[in-house]
């Protein structure tokens, strides 16, 4: 018997089996398994323009945690949170660079 096309190409097949409950311990396992990968993801996303990608990744985890228990696709959602945290850090770094260059132009120092 041939495998259905949706299973061969990796689509999820919906079933009546509920997902396992999510609690603090399951979050710890999820976090430990993905922490290093998310730091690397932020490092690439920020293209070396932020001084501490680990701190930016932690901001992403802070954004993600309140949604842990009810998030349907946690892997995808944590990546979205990392992108959001990296974009926030890039905006802040850009604003600092803009303020620094304006200070140099006017001759004032902060």
N, C-alpha and C positions, 0 to 999 in steps of 0.2 A: 504494500500500500504506500502510495506517495504522500510525502509530507505536504500539508497545505502551504500555498505560496506565502501567506502572511507569517507563518512560522519559520519558513526558510530564510526570509529576509530580515527577521528579527523584530517583527511587530509583536506587541504584547497581545496575548489572547485574554480577553476578559473572562473571569470566572466568578463564581459566587463565594469564593473563599476570601474572607476579609483579611486585610493586611495585619501583621502582628502589631500588638499594642506598642505605642511609643512612650517611653518614659525616660527619666534622667540617665539610666544605665544604658539604654539603647542609643541615646544621643552620645554618650561618652565613647561608645564603640564606633559610631558613625564618624565622630570628630577625629578620633585617633587614627582611623583608617584613611582619612582624607586630608588631614592637616597639612602634611608636607606637600601634597599635590596642589592644594589650594594656595599655599605660599608661592609655589612655582608659577601657578596660573596668574597670580597678582603680579609677580615679578615681570612676566612677559607682557601682561596687559598694561602695566605702567611704563614699560619700555625703559626701565632704569631711571625714570624721572622722579621717583620718590625715594627718600632716604632709607626707609624701613618697610619693605614689603611685608614682613611678618606682622608688624603693627597694623598695617592696612588690612591684611587678611583677618586679623582679630576683629576689626570693625565689621567686616563681612559676616563673621560668625555671630557677632552681637545682633546684627540685622536679621539673621536667619533663625536664631534660637526660638523667638516667640512663635514661629510658625511650624516648629518641628512636629508637634503632635497632630496637626491637621493638614500638613502639606502632602499633596498626592504624589508628587515626583521630587523627593528631597535632593537627589543629585543635581537635577537641573536647576532647582530653586537656589541651592547653595551657590552654584556658579553665577546665577543672576545677582545674588547678594554680593559676591566677590567683584563682579563687574561694576556694580553700583559703588562699592567702597573704593575701588581703584579710580573710578571717575571722580568721586568726591575728592580723593587725595590729589589727583592731577589738577583739578580746578583750584584747590588750595595752594598747590605748588606754583601754579601759573600766576595766581594772584600775588603770592609772595615775590615771585620774580619780577612782576610788573611794578610792585611797590618799591622793590630794591632799585630797579632801573630808574624809576621816577625820582627816588632819593638821590641817586648819582647825578641825574641831570640838573636837579635844583641845588645840589651841593649840600643837602642836609643829610644827617645820619640819624638813625633811630637807636 
